Amino acid sequence: MVVFAVDLLALLFFVGLAVDAGAMYITYGQLKRAVDAAAVAAANDFKSFEGNVNTAERVISMEQTAAEVLHMHNVDTGVTTLNLRVCDENSDGLRDADLQTTIPEFYNLCPDTTANESPRKLIYVGANMDAPLYFLHLLGFETINLTTYSISEAAPIDVV
């Protein structure tokens, strides 16, 4: 009877871990798809501005668009932190140097305009989400932080 009780507890523990792992996998997939769609929507919003519009206004509009897309994908925006960046946020014609320390994978993709590279309009959308745990909640673990990002480009497409 004692062996059965110990085995039953071990079995329940592993079943609970499998349930939590599956839930995290599903939640991460949903978050990744939503962030990918938000990056594309933000890039399309970036292209909709014409003329000399302040980059800060563009970023605010793109953040609102990205947040709407996350909401449409049923991502709880109350527990999700959205981070949207562009290569040249201060509109000085150079890529922002602070990206090198904060988001190095994005900084490396931004064009180096001092080397006469062609200007590219890259948009970085990152999200952090506190996803709930179900079984591990009984052991005192409330949430786990899931992080993902996507980079899109606002570029015209030449179709012949």
Buried (B, 14 or more C-beta within 10 A) or exposed (E): EEEEEEEEEEEEEEEBEEBBEEBBEEBBEBBBBBBBBBBBBBBBBBEEBEEEEEBEEBBEBBBEBBBBBBBEBEBBEEEBEBBBBBBBBEEEEBBBEEBEEEBEEBBEBBBEBEEEEEEBBBBBBBBBBBBBBEBBEEEEEEEBEBEBBBBBBBEEEEEE
